[in-house]
Amino acid sequence: MLCYGKVKLEEIPRLDTSTALKILTACHQESLNQKVDVAIIVVGIDGRILASSKSEKMDPGLYDFAKFKAQTSCFKGVATEDLAARNGQNLEIMDIGSLKVIRGVKGGIPLYYEGKLVGAIGVSGANPDIDKIIAVKGIKEIAELTDKK
Protein backbone atom coordinates (compact mmCIF):
# COMPACT_ATOMS: atom_id res chain seq x y z
CA MET A 1 0.00 0.00 0.00
CA LEU A 2 1.42 3.35 -1.02
CA CYS A 3 0.80 6.35 1.16
CA TYR A 4 2.04 9.86 0.44
CA GLY A 5 1.03 11.34 3.76
CA LYS A 6 -0.68 10.54 6.99
CA VAL A 7 -4.22 9.38 6.56
CA LYS A 8 -6.25 11.08 9.26
CA LEU A 9 -9.67 9.70 9.99
CA GLU A 10 -11.82 12.25 11.72
CA GLU A 11 -14.17 10.92 14.36
CA ILE A 12 -17.77 11.56 13.41
CA PRO A 13 -19.81 12.89 16.35
CA ARG A 14 -22.84 10.75 17.08
CA LEU A 15 -25.93 11.26 19.17
CA ASP A 16 -26.06 8.48 21.75
CA THR A 17 -29.17 7.02 23.38
CA SER A 18 -28.40 8.57 26.76
CA THR A 19 -28.32 12.07 25.26
CA ALA A 20 -31.39 11.33 23.12
CA LEU A 21 -33.31 10.36 26.26
CA LYS A 22 -32.30 13.64 27.95
CA ILE A 23 -33.51 15.55 24.89
CA LEU A 24 -36.76 13.55 24.91
CA THR A 25 -37.25 14.29 28.62
CA ALA A 26 -36.77 18.03 28.05
CA CYS A 27 -39.26 17.97 25.15
CA HIS A 28 -41.75 15.92 27.18
CA GLN A 29 -41.52 18.33 30.12
CA GLU A 30 -42.21 21.23 27.76
CA SER A 31 -45.27 19.39 26.38
CA LEU A 32 -46.54 19.08 29.97
CA ASN A 33 -45.87 22.80 30.52
CA GLN A 34 -47.80 23.57 27.32
CA LYS A 35 -50.59 21.16 28.42
CA VAL A 36 -50.63 19.32 25.09
CA ASP A 37 -50.50 15.68 24.04
CA VAL A 38 -47.80 15.12 21.42
CA ALA A 39 -45.61 12.48 19.90
CA ILE A 40 -41.88 13.18 20.23
CA ILE A 41 -39.20 11.37 18.21
CA VAL A 42 -35.42 11.77 18.47
CA VAL A 43 -33.45 10.17 15.64
CA GLY A 44 -29.74 9.66 15.13
CA ILE A 45 -27.69 10.56 12.06
CA ASP A 46 -28.97 7.50 10.19
CA GLY A 47 -32.61 8.49 10.79
CA ARG A 48 -33.27 5.60 13.17
CA ILE A 49 -35.25 6.26 16.34
CA LEU A 50 -33.12 6.61 19.48
CA ALA A 51 -35.88 7.81 21.82
CA SER A 52 -39.60 8.42 21.48
CA SER A 53 -42.83 8.98 23.36
CA LYS A 54 -46.50 9.30 22.49
CA SER A 55 -49.50 10.16 24.59
CA GLU A 56 -51.90 7.25 24.90
CA LYS A 57 -54.71 9.67 23.96
CA MET A 58 -53.28 10.33 20.50
CA ASP A 59 -53.97 8.89 17.08
CA PRO A 60 -51.07 6.57 16.12
CA GLY A 61 -50.73 8.47 12.83
CA LEU A 62 -49.37 11.47 14.73
CA TYR A 63 -46.48 9.32 15.98
CA ASP A 64 -45.64 8.50 12.37
CA PHE A 65 -45.95 12.16 11.43
CA ALA A 66 -43.46 13.12 14.18
CA LYS A 67 -41.11 10.42 12.88
CA PHE A 68 -41.39 11.76 9.32
CA LYS A 69 -40.62 15.29 10.58
CA ALA A 70 -37.53 14.08 12.47
CA GLN A 71 -36.25 11.99 9.57
CA THR A 72 -36.81 14.79 7.06
CA SER A 73 -34.91 17.28 9.24
CA CYS A 74 -32.13 14.76 9.73
CA PHE A 75 -31.68 13.90 6.06
CA LYS A 76 -32.12 17.49 4.81
CA GLY A 77 -30.20 19.17 7.66
CA VAL A 78 -32.79 21.92 8.08
CA ALA A 79 -36.05 22.47 9.93
CA THR A 80 -39.11 21.10 8.15
CA GLU A 81 -40.66 24.57 8.10
CA ASP A 82 -37.69 25.79 6.04
CA LEU A 83 -38.52 23.31 3.27
CA ALA A 84 -41.28 25.14 1.43
CA ALA A 85 -44.12 23.02 0.10
CA ARG A 86 -44.03 22.95 -3.68
CA ASN A 87 -47.64 21.91 -4.19
CA GLY A 88 -49.20 25.33 -3.58
CA GLN A 89 -50.32 24.22 -0.11
CA ASN A 90 -48.97 24.76 3.39
CA LEU A 91 -47.89 21.12 3.65
CA GLU A 92 -46.36 18.61 1.26
CA ILE A 93 -45.69 14.93 1.95
CA MET A 94 -43.56 13.09 -0.59
CA ASP A 95 -42.58 9.45 -0.76
CA ILE A 96 -38.89 9.00 -1.57
CA GLY A 97 -38.26 5.27 -1.43
CA SER A 98 -39.12 4.18 2.08
CA LEU A 99 -38.79 7.75 3.43
CA LYS A 100 -41.68 10.17 3.70
CA VAL A 101 -40.45 13.74 3.37
CA ILE A 102 -42.49 16.42 5.12
CA ARG A 103 -42.18 19.96 3.79
CA GLY A 104 -43.66 23.24 4.97
CA VAL A 105 -44.71 22.37 8.53
CA LYS A 106 -43.18 23.19 11.91
CA GLY A 107 -41.95 20.59 14.39
CA GLY A 108 -38.94 18.96 12.69
CA ILE A 109 -35.62 20.36 13.95
CA PRO A 110 -32.11 19.11 13.09
CA LEU A 111 -29.55 18.60 15.87
CA TYR A 112 -26.01 19.80 15.33
CA TYR A 113 -22.99 19.17 17.55
CA GLU A 114 -19.73 21.01 16.86
CA GLY A 115 -21.02 21.97 13.43
CA LYS A 116 -21.91 18.39 12.46
CA LEU A 117 -25.40 17.05 11.97
CA VAL A 118 -25.97 14.31 14.56
CA GLY A 119 -29.74 13.73 14.41
CA ALA A 120 -33.09 15.48 14.67
CA ILE A 121 -36.21 15.97 16.75
CA GLY A 122 -39.75 15.58 15.43
CA VAL A 123 -42.85 16.69 17.36
CA SER A 124 -46.44 16.34 16.24
CA GLY A 125 -49.90 16.55 17.74
CA ALA A 126 -50.33 20.16 18.86
CA ASN A 127 -50.58 23.45 17.02
CA PRO A 128 -47.51 23.65 14.71
CA ASP A 129 -46.12 26.62 16.67
CA ILE A 130 -46.32 24.59 19.89
CA ASP A 131 -44.74 21.57 18.15
CA LYS A 132 -41.79 23.81 17.28
CA ILE A 133 -41.52 25.24 20.82
CA ILE A 134 -41.36 21.71 22.23
CA ALA A 135 -38.72 20.60 19.71
CA VAL A 136 -36.61 23.71 20.34
CA LYS A 137 -36.63 22.88 24.06
CA GLY A 138 -34.75 19.69 23.14
CA ILE A 139 -32.12 21.74 21.30
CA LYS A 140 -31.64 23.84 24.44
CA GLU A 141 -31.06 20.62 26.37
CA ILE A 142 -28.32 19.45 24.01
CA ALA A 143 -26.73 22.93 24.21
CA GLU A 144 -26.71 22.69 28.00
CA LEU A 145 -25.12 19.23 27.81
CA THR A 146 -22.30 20.48 25.61
CA ASP A 147 -21.73 23.59 27.75
CA LYS A 148 -21.02 21.43 30.82
CA LYS A 149 -17.95 19.79 29.28
C-alpha positions as CSV (number, residue, x, y, z in Angstrom):
1,M,0.0,0.0,0.0
2,L,1.4,3.3,-1.0
3,C,0.8,6.3,1.2
4,Y,2.0,9.9,0.4
5,G,1.0,11.3,3.8
6,K,-0.7,10.5,7.0
7,V,-4.2,9.4,6.6
8,K,-6.2,11.1,9.3
9,L,-9.7,9.7,10.0
10,E,-11.8,12.3,11.7
11,E,-14.2,10.9,14.4
12,I,-17.8,11.6,13.4
13,P,-19.8,12.9,16.3
14,R,-22.8,10.7,17.1
15,L,-25.9,11.3,19.2
16,D,-26.1,8.5,21.8
17,T,-29.2,7.0,23.4
18,S,-28.4,8.6,26.8
19,T,-28.3,12.1,25.3
20,A,-31.4,11.3,23.1
21,L,-33.3,10.4,26.3
22,K,-32.3,13.6,28.0
23,I,-33.5,15.6,24.9
24,L,-36.8,13.6,24.9
25,T,-37.2,14.3,28.6
26,A,-36.8,18.0,28.0
27,C,-39.3,18.0,25.2
28,H,-41.7,15.9,27.2
29,Q,-41.5,18.3,30.1
30,E,-42.2,21.2,27.8
31,S,-45.3,19.4,26.4
32,L,-46.5,19.1,30.0
33,N,-45.9,22.8,30.5
34,Q,-47.8,23.6,27.3
35,K,-50.6,21.2,28.4
36,V,-50.6,19.3,25.1
37,D,-50.5,15.7,24.0
38,V,-47.8,15.1,21.4
39,A,-45.6,12.5,19.9
40,I,-41.9,13.2,20.2
41,I,-39.2,11.4,18.2
42,V,-35.4,11.8,18.5
43,V,-33.5,10.2,15.6
44,G,-29.7,9.7,15.1
45,I,-27.7,10.6,12.1
46,D,-29.0,7.5,10.2
47,G,-32.6,8.5,10.8
48,R,-33.3,5.6,13.2
49,I,-35.2,6.3,16.3
50,L,-33.1,6.6,19.5
51,A,-35.9,7.8,21.8
52,S,-39.6,8.4,21.5
53,S,-42.8,9.0,23.4
54,K,-46.5,9.3,22.5
55,S,-49.5,10.2,24.6
56,E,-51.9,7.3,24.9
57,K,-54.7,9.7,24.0
58,M,-53.3,10.3,20.5
59,D,-54.0,8.9,17.1
60,P,-51.1,6.6,16.1
61,G,-50.7,8.5,12.8
62,L,-49.4,11.5,14.7
63,Y,-46.5,9.3,16.0
64,D,-45.6,8.5,12.4
65,F,-45.9,12.2,11.4
66,A,-43.5,13.1,14.2
67,K,-41.1,10.4,12.9
68,F,-41.4,11.8,9.3
69,K,-40.6,15.3,10.6
70,A,-37.5,14.1,12.5
71,Q,-36.2,12.0,9.6
72,T,-36.8,14.8,7.1
73,S,-34.9,17.3,9.2
74,C,-32.1,14.8,9.7
75,F,-31.7,13.9,6.1
76,K,-32.1,17.5,4.8
77,G,-30.2,19.2,7.7
78,V,-32.8,21.9,8.1
79,A,-36.1,22.5,9.9
80,T,-39.1,21.1,8.2
81,E,-40.7,24.6,8.1
82,D,-37.7,25.8,6.0
83,L,-38.5,23.3,3.3
84,A,-41.3,25.1,1.4
85,A,-44.1,23.0,0.1
86,R,-44.0,22.9,-3.7
87,N,-47.6,21.9,-4.2
88,G,-49.2,25.3,-3.6
89,Q,-50.3,24.2,-0.1
90,N,-49.0,24.8,3.4
91,L,-47.9,21.1,3.6
92,E,-46.4,18.6,1.3
93,I,-45.7,14.9,2.0
94,M,-43.6,13.1,-0.6
95,D,-42.6,9.4,-0.8
96,I,-38.9,9.0,-1.6
97,G,-38.3,5.3,-1.4
98,S,-39.1,4.2,2.1
99,L,-38.8,7.7,3.4
100,K,-41.7,10.2,3.7
101,V,-40.4,13.7,3.4
102,I,-42.5,16.4,5.1
103,R,-42.2,20.0,3.8
104,G,-43.7,23.2,5.0
105,V,-44.7,22.4,8.5
106,K,-43.2,23.2,11.9
107,G,-41.9,20.6,14.4
108,G,-38.9,19.0,12.7
109,I,-35.6,20.4,14.0
110,P,-32.1,19.1,13.1
111,L,-29.6,18.6,15.9
112,Y,-26.0,19.8,15.3
113,Y,-23.0,19.2,17.5
114,E,-19.7,21.0,16.9
115,G,-21.0,22.0,13.4
116,K,-21.9,18.4,12.5
117,L,-25.4,17.1,12.0
118,V,-26.0,14.3,14.6
119,G,-29.7,13.7,14.4
120,A,-33.1,15.5,14.7
121,I,-36.2,16.0,16.7
122,G,-39.7,15.6,15.4
123,V,-42.8,16.7,17.4
124,S,-46.4,16.3,16.2
125,G,-49.9,16.6,17.7
126,A,-50.3,20.2,18.9
127,N,-50.6,23.5,17.0
128,P,-47.5,23.6,14.7
129,D,-46.1,26.6,16.7
130,I,-46.3,24.6,19.9
131,D,-44.7,21.6,18.2
132,K,-41.8,23.8,17.3
133,I,-41.5,25.2,20.8
134,I,-41.4,21.7,22.2
135,A,-38.7,20.6,19.7
136,V,-36.6,23.7,20.3
137,K,-36.6,22.9,24.1
138,G,-34.8,19.7,23.1
139,I,-32.1,21.7,21.3
140,K,-31.6,23.8,24.4
141,E,-31.1,20.6,26.4
142,I,-28.3,19.5,24.0
143,A,-26.7,22.9,24.2
144,E,-26.7,22.7,28.0
145,L,-25.1,19.2,27.8
146,T,-22.3,20.5,25.6
147,D,-21.7,23.6,27.7
148,K,-21.0,21.4,30.8
149,K,-18.0,19.8,29.3
